[in-house]
Amino acid sequence: NVSLTWTFTVDRTPPSAPVLIVPANNDYTNNTALNLKWFKSIDNGSGITNYQVYTNGRLAATVNWDTTNWTATPIREGVHTWRIKPFDRAGMTNVSLTWTFTVDRTAPTAPTLILPPNNKMTNGTAINMRWVKSVELNMTNYQVITNGRLAATVSWTITNWTAGPTIREGIHTWRIKPVDKAGNTNVSLTWTFVVDRTPPSAP
């Protein structure tokens, strides 16, 4: 007589390293939950069985072979690392690159306006607006808002902007909004100035 015939597979070839997708390397976010996504590994031997998700150097989760995303929640503020390890049925493994992202939910401080002073009267044709920079490690830009509308966006290294070359007569308002790399924002006080280039009538 004869037994059943059984089969086994010898697989000494590791899966391909997963390619990370999002969050992008060195990305910034203000989210409380973050979905990590990657491209699946290729394994033509015994086949993928699962992925291990590592965050900040520690095993955070193990997901099935057909899953290529995992959500970290809740996630603390600060710098985080992540990488993915695939495993096949023979126990072979590989590892993706290690990427970094920063969670920042703290808004920049509100800028302090300097010039023109609040309620300033002027007959100028161009007005230079100045402010004291916000306190924020991850600043990206300032938005200049005049008369309730976005007038300009300037680099985080710049703390002035000129309205001109010929600004209309009348009452104007201005304020400054700082924006950081994670999208957090704040806003200064709103100040007013008046442009008047019309001389008084002759006595």
Salt bridges, closest charged atoms under 4 A:
none
